[in-house]
Amino acid sequence: MLGWIRSHAAELGRFGVVGIAGVFVNLAVFNLLRLGPLSEDSTVLGEQDRVITAKVIATLVSVVFAWAAHRSWTFRDQRTHHPVRELAVFGAVNLVAIVAEAGVLAVSHYVLGFTSLAADNLASVLGIGLGTALRYIGYKLFVFAERPPVELTADVDAG
């Protein structure tokens, strides 16, 4: 395991940098929307609708940012799908990770009865860890899977 981590250290580092940058993109877009077109003074939508709409838009922008950054930097030599299909699979992997993150919190809070703020925060951190691991595995296996080697001998022999 330690050998695998060492051999993938640069990729894991890039994965982490993109993840952190994605959080900043999410927060920046959310706050720009909340201070601009979806501010408290805005007549667009209702108050709660503006907040939720800003969060959904910010999350979508950060997912597209993360996909583009992972595609062009983290996994740049491992693209095997058409970009539209790749983005769809990327979105599906993120959906699974989000469900896992929320699931950890739900089990802790509703099933185990750990309802304090500290317990919710600990469950959130554990969920984020699980979600991050699922994202990395999903990206490696399904989104940015390494290409199989090209067989040139069949073409050469046939000619």
Order of alpha helices (4+ residues) and beta strands (2+ residues): alpha-alpha-alpha-alpha-alpha-alpha
